[in-house]
Amino acid sequence: MSKKGESNKRARVVGAGAGAGAEAGDDTEVVVDDFNPPLTMPQIQTRIRQLLSRLPGKDATAALAADEIPALENWCHTVRGILRNYNLTLNFVAIANYQWEPDRPGHTGQSLGALRNQISLSTAQTNIVSNHIGRVLTPTLDRQLMKKRTVELENGEKEESYVYKNVVNDPEMLQLNREQLCNEAIYKRQLLVSTMEQMCQCMDDYQKAEAGAAGGDGQRFSMAY
């Protein structure tokens, strides 16, 4: 399946919080993609799986080399974009699971706490990768004077012009960061795959716990308008 086709993958939500007017038992088909944010837990899971499918493949990741800068930077840009969308998607979990706290039974509050802890852990794990990518794509720069030109005007006055250029502050450190990322790329890619899959599993466990606490009624509040 192409990335574009995957991004337009449809999430089938059965009779729960898919929008105003949805009745229990109805099958409501909702599109979740780059232009349609997720608003329920199943939709959030669908969105995470879409992003997961966009990660560069294992072979392409293994082929990364520090001296092939365009390919390395393209990999970094792709992964950074996916992680930004992933972390943005996780922010919809609080919206999809809103319930006035005094009305929430104690044991369901424990389930929500476990879900929140998993989100925090997931964010910390993805930050390991995004921070390293940041050091490769946005190294510290210095503004250096490259050229000075003096022009003598007709009235005898002198006019000076300067040419500045941004240069990498520490080229050796940048090269080291590139080499380290290439050496660790397979592990870091797998860290992202495992983290995102685990997040979807945690959401499954949370929904099962909520459904059991509600006597099988898994309907959740939705902020869809």
C-alpha positions as CSV (number, residue, x, y, z in Angstrom):
1,M,0.0,0.0,0.0
2,S,1.3,3.4,-0.9
3,K,2.0,6.1,1.8
4,K,-0.7,8.3,0.3
5,G,-3.2,5.4,0.3
6,E,-2.2,4.5,3.9
7,S,-2.7,8.1,5.0
8,N,-6.3,7.9,3.7
9,K,-7.0,4.7,5.5
10,R,-10.6,4.6,6.9
11,A,-11.3,3.8,10.6
12,R,-14.6,2.0,11.2
13,V,-16.1,3.0,14.5
14,V,-19.0,1.0,15.7
15,G,-21.8,3.0,17.5
16,A,-19.6,5.1,19.8
17,G,-18.8,8.8,19.8
18,A,-18.2,9.1,16.0
19,G,-20.1,12.3,15.8
20,A,-23.4,14.1,16.6
21,G,-26.5,12.0,15.8
22,A,-24.7,8.6,15.8
23,E,-26.9,6.0,17.5
24,A,-25.7,2.9,19.4
25,G,-25.3,0.0,17.0
26,D,-24.8,2.1,13.8
27,D,-21.7,1.6,11.7
28,T,-20.2,5.1,11.1
29,E,-17.3,5.3,8.7
30,V,-14.9,8.1,9.6
31,V,-11.9,9.2,7.6
32,V,-8.7,9.8,9.6
33,D,-5.8,11.2,7.7
34,D,-3.6,14.3,7.5
35,F,-6.6,16.6,7.1
36,N,-9.0,14.8,9.5
37,P,-7.7,14.6,13.1
38,P,-8.7,11.7,15.3
39,L,-11.3,12.3,17.9
40,T,-11.9,8.9,19.5
41,M,-9.6,6.2,20.8
42,P,-10.0,3.9,17.8
43,Q,-9.3,6.8,15.4
44,I,-6.2,7.7,17.4
45,Q,-5.0,4.1,17.1
46,T,-5.7,4.2,13.3
47,R,-3.7,7.5,13.0
48,I,-0.7,6.0,15.0
49,R,-0.7,3.0,12.7
50,Q,-0.8,5.3,9.6
51,L,2.3,7.1,10.9
52,L,4.0,3.9,11.8
53,S,3.6,2.7,8.2
54,R,5.4,5.8,7.0
55,L,8.6,5.1,8.8
56,P,11.6,4.4,6.5
57,G,12.1,0.7,5.9
58,K,14.7,-1.4,7.7
59,D,16.8,-1.8,4.6
60,A,16.9,1.9,3.8
61,T,17.8,2.6,7.4
62,A,20.6,0.0,7.4
63,A,22.1,1.6,4.3
64,L,22.5,5.0,5.9
65,A,26.1,6.4,5.7
66,A,27.6,9.5,7.2
67,D,29.2,10.5,3.9
68,E,25.9,10.3,2.0
69,I,24.5,13.4,3.5
70,P,21.4,13.9,1.3
71,A,20.1,10.4,2.0
72,L,20.8,10.8,5.7
73,E,19.1,14.2,5.9
74,N,16.1,12.9,4.0
75,W,15.8,10.1,6.5
76,C,16.0,12.5,9.3
77,H,13.4,14.9,7.8
78,T,11.0,12.0,7.3
79,V,11.3,10.6,10.8
80,R,11.2,14.0,12.4
81,G,7.9,14.8,10.6
82,I,6.4,11.4,11.7
83,L,7.4,12.0,15.3
84,R,5.9,15.5,15.3
85,N,2.6,14.1,14.0
86,Y,2.8,11.3,16.5
87,N,3.3,13.5,19.5
88,L,0.5,15.8,18.3
89,T,-1.8,12.8,17.9
90,L,-1.2,11.8,21.5
91,N,-2.6,15.1,22.7
92,F,-6.0,14.0,21.4
93,V,-6.2,11.2,23.9
94,A,-7.2,13.6,26.7
95,I,-10.0,14.9,24.5
96,A,-11.2,11.5,23.5
97,N,-11.3,10.3,27.2
98,Y,-12.7,13.4,28.9
99,Q,-15.0,12.7,31.9
100,W,-15.7,14.9,34.8
101,E,-13.3,13.6,37.5
102,P,-15.9,13.3,40.3
103,D,-18.0,11.1,38.1
104,R,-15.2,8.8,37.2
105,P,-15.1,5.5,39.3
106,G,-11.9,5.0,41.2
107,H,-10.8,1.9,39.3
108,T,-11.3,3.6,35.9
109,G,-9.2,6.5,37.2
110,Q,-6.4,4.0,37.8
111,S,-6.7,2.8,34.1
112,L,-6.6,6.4,32.9
113,G,-3.5,7.0,35.1
114,A,-1.8,4.0,33.5
115,L,-2.6,5.3,30.1
116,R,-1.2,8.7,31.0
117,N,2.0,7.1,32.3
118,Q,2.4,5.2,29.0
119,I,2.0,8.4,27.0
120,S,4.7,10.1,29.1
121,L,7.0,7.1,28.6
122,S,6.3,7.0,24.9
123,T,7.1,10.7,24.6
124,A,10.4,10.3,26.4
125,Q,11.4,7.4,24.2
126,T,10.6,9.2,21.0
127,N,12.5,12.2,22.2
128,I,15.7,10.1,22.3
129,V,15.4,9.9,18.5
130,S,14.1,13.4,17.8
131,N,16.9,15.0,19.9
132,H,19.6,13.1,18.0
133,I,18.0,14.1,14.7
134,G,17.9,17.7,15.8
135,R,21.7,17.6,16.4
136,V,22.2,16.4,12.8
137,L,19.8,18.7,11.0
138,T,20.2,21.9,13.1
139,P,23.8,22.1,14.4
140,T,25.0,25.2,16.2
141,L,26.0,27.9,13.7
142,D,28.3,30.9,14.0
143,R,28.0,34.1,11.9
144,Q,31.4,34.8,10.4
145,L,32.8,37.7,8.3
146,M,33.8,36.3,5.0
147,K,34.5,39.4,2.9
148,K,35.1,43.1,3.5
149,R,34.9,45.6,0.6
150,T,35.8,49.2,0.6
151,V,34.7,51.6,-2.2
152,E,36.0,55.1,-2.5
153,L,33.3,57.5,-3.5
154,E,33.6,60.5,-5.8
155,N,33.5,62.9,-2.9
156,G,36.5,61.2,-1.3
157,E,34.6,59.4,1.3
158,K,34.9,55.6,1.7
159,E,32.0,53.2,1.9
160,E,32.5,49.8,3.4
161,S,30.4,46.7,2.9
162,Y,30.6,43.3,4.6
163,V,29.6,39.8,3.6
164,Y,28.7,37.3,6.4
165,K,28.1,33.6,6.3
166,N,26.6,31.1,8.7
167,V,29.1,28.3,9.3
168,V,28.9,25.2,11.5
169,N,30.3,25.9,15.0
170,D,31.9,22.5,15.4
171,P,32.2,20.5,12.2
172,E,33.8,17.6,14.0
173,M,30.9,17.2,16.4
174,L,28.5,17.4,13.5
175,Q,30.3,14.6,11.8
176,L,30.4,12.6,15.0
177,N,26.6,13.0,15.4
178,R,26.1,11.8,11.8
179,E,28.2,8.8,12.3
180,Q,26.6,7.9,15.6
181,L,23.1,8.2,14.1
182,C,24.0,5.9,11.2
183,N,25.5,3.4,13.6
184,E,22.4,3.4,15.8
185,A,19.8,4.0,13.1
186,I,18.5,0.4,13.1
187,Y,18.1,0.4,16.9
188,K,16.4,3.8,17.0
189,R,14.0,2.9,14.2
190,Q,13.0,-0.3,16.1
191,L,12.6,1.8,19.3
192,L,10.1,4.0,17.4
193,V,8.3,0.9,16.0
194,S,8.0,-0.8,19.4
195,T,7.0,2.4,21.2
196,M,4.2,3.2,18.8
197,E,2.9,-0.4,18.7
198,Q,3.0,-0.5,22.5
199,M,1.1,2.7,22.6
200,C,-1.7,1.1,20.5
201,Q,-1.7,-2.0,22.7
202,C,-2.0,0.2,25.8
203,M,-5.0,2.0,24.3
204,D,-6.6,-1.4,23.6
205,D,-6.0,-2.5,27.2
206,Y,-7.5,0.8,28.5
207,Q,-10.6,0.5,26.3
208,K,-11.1,-3.1,27.5
209,A,-10.8,-1.9,31.1
210,E,-13.2,1.0,30.5
211,A,-15.7,-1.3,28.8
212,G,-15.6,-3.8,31.6
213,A,-16.1,-1.0,34.2
214,A,-19.1,0.4,32.3
215,G,-20.8,-3.0,32.0
216,G,-19.9,-3.4,28.3
217,D,-20.8,0.2,27.3
218,G,-17.6,1.5,25.6
219,Q,-19.1,4.7,24.4
220,R,-16.9,7.7,25.1
221,F,-17.3,11.4,24.9
222,S,-16.4,12.9,21.5
223,M,-15.4,16.5,20.7
224,A,-16.3,16.1,17.0
225,Y,-18.2,19.0,15.6
